[in-house]
Amino acid sequence: MPNQRDVILERETNLKIQVFNQSDELFVPNGKEVHFFGDNFGEVLAFETIGYQHESEAFILSAIKWYADYLGFSKMKIYRNNPIL
């Protein structure tokens, strides 16, 4: 795993989501995990759960929106499918 990859951690449920910057690395989705994608000022980010435990998609999206706010990009567009494919 590259040193620069962020991981979103929701402490109460231990939900983990790794963040891939598709400008810097090839994203190959793990079929057992849940994926979303976001447009971060023109850079497409891939979000993939780590150890998916059937958390709701709404809960996962909430964590991704928190991350977007953390980056200072509260209007990040979030997609279900990879927009660069």
C-alpha positions as CSV (number, residue, x, y, z in Angstrom):
1,M,0.0,0.0,0.0
2,P,1.5,3.4,-0.9
3,N,2.4,5.6,2.0
4,Q,0.2,8.5,0.8
5,R,-3.1,6.5,0.7
6,D,-5.6,7.8,3.3
7,V,-7.9,5.5,5.3
8,I,-11.2,6.8,6.7
9,L,-12.0,5.2,10.0
10,E,-15.3,5.4,11.8
11,R,-14.4,4.6,15.3
12,E,-17.8,3.4,16.7
13,T,-18.3,0.7,14.1
14,N,-14.7,0.2,13.0
15,L,-15.7,0.9,9.4
16,K,-12.6,1.4,7.3
17,I,-12.5,2.9,3.8
18,Q,-9.3,3.3,1.8
19,V,-8.9,6.1,-0.6
20,F,-7.1,5.7,-3.9
21,N,-6.1,8.7,-6.0
22,Q,-6.5,7.3,-9.5
23,S,-4.0,9.9,-10.8
24,D,-1.3,8.3,-8.8
25,E,-2.1,4.6,-8.8
26,L,-4.1,2.0,-10.6
27,F,-7.3,1.0,-8.8
28,V,-8.3,-2.6,-9.1
29,P,-11.5,-3.2,-7.2
30,N,-11.8,-6.0,-4.7
31,G,-15.1,-7.8,-5.5
32,K,-15.8,-8.4,-1.9
33,E,-15.8,-4.7,-1.0
34,V,-18.1,-1.7,-1.6
35,H,-16.9,1.0,-3.9
36,F,-17.7,4.6,-4.5
37,F,-15.9,7.3,-6.5
38,G,-15.5,11.0,-6.0
39,D,-14.3,13.9,-8.1
40,N,-11.8,15.9,-6.0
41,F,-11.0,19.1,-8.0
42,G,-10.6,17.0,-11.2
43,E,-8.8,14.1,-9.5
44,V,-10.9,11.0,-9.4
45,L,-10.7,9.2,-6.0
46,A,-11.8,5.6,-5.5
47,F,-13.2,4.7,-2.1
48,E,-13.1,1.0,-1.1
49,T,-14.2,-0.5,2.2
50,I,-11.7,-2.7,4.1
51,G,-13.3,-5.8,5.6
52,Y,-16.9,-5.0,4.5
53,Q,-19.3,-6.1,7.2
54,H,-22.6,-5.2,5.5
55,E,-22.7,-1.6,6.6
56,S,-25.4,0.3,4.8
57,E,-24.4,2.3,1.7
58,A,-25.9,5.4,3.4
59,F,-23.5,4.9,6.3
60,I,-20.5,4.5,3.9
61,L,-21.6,7.6,1.9
62,S,-21.8,9.5,5.2
63,A,-18.1,8.6,5.9
64,I,-17.1,9.7,2.4
65,K,-18.9,13.0,2.8
66,W,-17.1,13.6,6.1
67,Y,-13.8,13.0,4.3
68,A,-14.8,15.4,1.5
69,D,-15.5,18.0,4.2
70,Y,-12.2,17.3,5.8
71,L,-10.5,18.0,2.5
72,G,-12.4,21.3,2.2
73,F,-14.4,20.1,-0.7
74,S,-17.9,19.6,0.7
75,K,-19.4,19.7,-2.8
76,M,-17.5,16.6,-4.0
77,K,-19.5,14.7,-6.5
78,I,-19.8,11.1,-5.4
79,Y,-20.5,8.3,-8.0
80,R,-21.5,4.7,-7.7
81,N,-19.5,3.8,-10.8
82,N,-16.0,4.8,-11.8
83,P,-16.4,8.0,-14.0
84,I,-13.1,7.4,-15.8
85,L,-14.0,4.0,-17.3
